[in-house]
Amino acid sequence: MARWQRTGGGRAADGERWAKGVVMEREKGAVVTWNEGGYGFIRRDSGGPTVFVHQSNIEMDGFRRLNEGDLVEFSIGPGHQGRGTQAVKVRRL
C-alpha cells in the first residue's frame, strides 16, 4: 500500500498534490454516515472538514464496514484517480 505526503499546489480538487514515500500524520474521528454501498464520511476530532472513506481503505479482517458513531483512526490520502482527498488506513478504535 502506498504512503503519501501533501506537497502543496498541484491540480487535485482540493488544491493539494501528493507524493509517495512519507507516512501521513494519523487523525481520529467518528463515522457520521455509512452507506451499505461501502462508503461514508468521517467527522474529524480536529474540527476540519468531513472526510470521505471507502471500504477498500478500512484495515480489518472479514467484511469491511463501519457503523455510524464508530470511533476511528485514519490518515488522509489522495482520492480516486488523484482527485480530492479521502481517509486511508482506517482502523476502528
C-alpha positions as CSV (number, residue, x, y, z in Angstrom):
1,M,0.0,0.0,0.0
2,A,1.3,3.4,-0.9
3,R,2.3,6.1,1.6
4,W,1.5,9.7,0.8
5,Q,2.5,13.2,1.8
6,R,1.0,16.5,1.0
7,T,3.3,18.6,-1.1
8,G,1.1,21.7,-1.8
9,G,0.0,23.1,-5.1
10,G,-1.0,20.7,-7.9
11,R,-4.2,20.1,-9.7
12,A,-6.1,18.0,-7.1
13,A,-9.7,19.2,-6.5
14,D,-8.7,20.5,-3.0
15,G,-5.6,22.2,-4.3
16,E,-3.1,19.6,-2.9
17,R,-0.7,17.3,-4.6
18,W,0.6,14.1,-3.1
19,A,4.0,12.4,-3.2
20,K,4.7,8.7,-2.4
21,G,7.2,7.8,0.3
22,V,6.2,9.5,3.6
23,V,3.6,8.4,6.2
24,M,0.9,10.9,6.8
25,E,0.0,12.0,10.3
26,R,-2.7,10.0,12.0
27,E,-6.0,11.6,12.9
28,K,-9.0,10.5,14.9
29,G,-12.7,11.0,14.3
30,A,-16.2,9.5,14.3
31,V,-18.2,8.0,11.4
32,V,-21.1,10.3,10.7
33,T,-22.7,8.4,7.8
34,W,-22.2,4.9,6.4
35,N,-23.9,3.6,3.2
36,E,-24.4,-0.1,2.6
37,G,-22.7,0.6,-0.8
38,G,-19.5,0.6,1.2
39,Y,-18.7,4.2,1.7
40,G,-19.3,7.0,4.2
41,F,-17.9,10.1,5.9
42,I,-15.8,10.7,9.0
43,R,-16.0,13.8,11.2
44,R,-12.5,14.8,12.3
45,D,-11.8,15.4,16.0
46,S,-9.6,18.3,14.9
47,G,-12.6,20.1,13.5
48,G,-11.6,20.0,9.9
49,P,-13.9,19.2,7.0
50,T,-15.6,15.7,6.9
51,V,-13.6,13.1,5.0
52,F,-14.8,10.5,2.5
53,V,-14.0,6.9,3.4
54,H,-14.3,3.8,1.1
55,Q,-14.4,0.2,2.4
56,S,-11.3,-0.6,0.5
57,N,-9.3,1.7,2.9
58,I,-10.5,0.0,6.1
59,E,-7.9,-2.2,7.8
60,M,-9.7,-5.2,9.3
61,D,-10.3,-8.9,8.7
62,G,-13.5,-10.1,7.1
63,F,-16.2,-7.9,5.7
64,R,-15.0,-4.3,5.9
65,R,-17.7,-1.9,7.1
66,L,-18.2,0.8,9.6
67,N,-21.2,1.9,11.6
68,E,-22.4,5.4,12.3
69,G,-20.8,6.6,15.6
70,D,-17.8,4.3,15.3
71,L,-14.6,5.9,16.5
72,V,-11.7,5.6,14.0
73,E,-8.1,6.5,13.4
74,F,-7.0,7.3,9.9
75,S,-4.6,9.2,7.6
76,I,-5.5,11.5,4.7
77,G,-4.5,10.4,1.2
78,P,-5.4,11.2,-2.4
79,G,-8.9,10.5,-3.6
80,H,-9.8,8.3,-6.6
81,Q,-7.6,9.0,-9.6
82,G,-5.8,11.7,-7.6
83,R,-9.0,13.9,-7.2
84,G,-9.5,15.4,-3.8
85,T,-8.7,13.5,-0.6
86,Q,-10.1,10.5,1.3
87,A,-9.4,8.7,4.6
88,V,-6.8,5.9,4.2
89,K,-5.5,3.2,6.5
90,V,-8.7,3.5,8.6
91,R,-8.8,1.5,11.8
92,R,-11.7,1.2,14.2
93,L,-10.8,2.1,17.8
